[in-house]
Amino acid sequence: QQQVKQSPQSLIVQKGGISIINCAYENTAFDYFPWYQQFPGKGPALLIAIRPDVSEKKEGRFTISFNKSAKQFSLHIMDSQPGDSATYFCAASSGDTGRRALTFGSGTRLQVQP
Amino acid sequence: DTGVSQDPRHKITKRGQNVTFRCDPISEHNRLYWYRQTLGQGPEFLTYFQNEAQLEKSRLLSDRFSAERPKGSFSTLEIQRTEQGDSAMYLCASSSDRRDTEAFFGQGTRLTVV
């Protein structure tokens, strides 16, 4: 059972445009929601993360919007650049057991066209 | 390099052979995770160590898989009697108790079973 659903599967955006990736979760025990960026042949790299006590977090061109009641969160990439072309994964973890294993979405392949 | 290090980067093996992968976490990190990532999918949790203790194993970790973390430093993941379905990227991640939500990933070991 997929606990974190991510969409779209792929996304093409023009340089300077806004990229938006959406995720929805089912497990209400999740209390930490990171986004990871992965380039081909590399491991995922932590990009930005949010906890459910805030509705938005911004770091540079990257913003997470969080809707706790809808159990949804999204990543917005402003002024998208060709260097942002990568696969993006949303994820979630729970502090219930203290182990913090991550549950990942299926990924969004972003292509930013020059 | 102070990041998470994995070795080898690539491994091609014949079906039925045993393989072993190594992960060296960030030196001050006591938490270590193994994930498996198949093509076009997000990473899936396999197992978790806190120091030398293996505290959680996913249902994905069949009897052919075994992981160790002697002395709470590096970790090894062994797959016995490999099958074609084991072909995937095996990722290691580490974090600390103090910042348990921030998991840093290695570049992974790409396993191909022929």
Interface residues (C-beta under 8 A of the other chain):
Chain A: V4 Q6 Y32 P34 Y36 G41 K42 G43 P44 A45 L46 A49 F89 A91 S93 G95 T97 G98 R99 R100 A101 L102 T103 F104 G105 S106 G107
Chain B: V4 Q6 R31 Y33 Y35 G40 Q41 G42 P43 E44 F45 Y48 Q50 L55 E56 L91 A93 S95 D100 T101 E102 A103 F104 F105 G106 Q107 G108
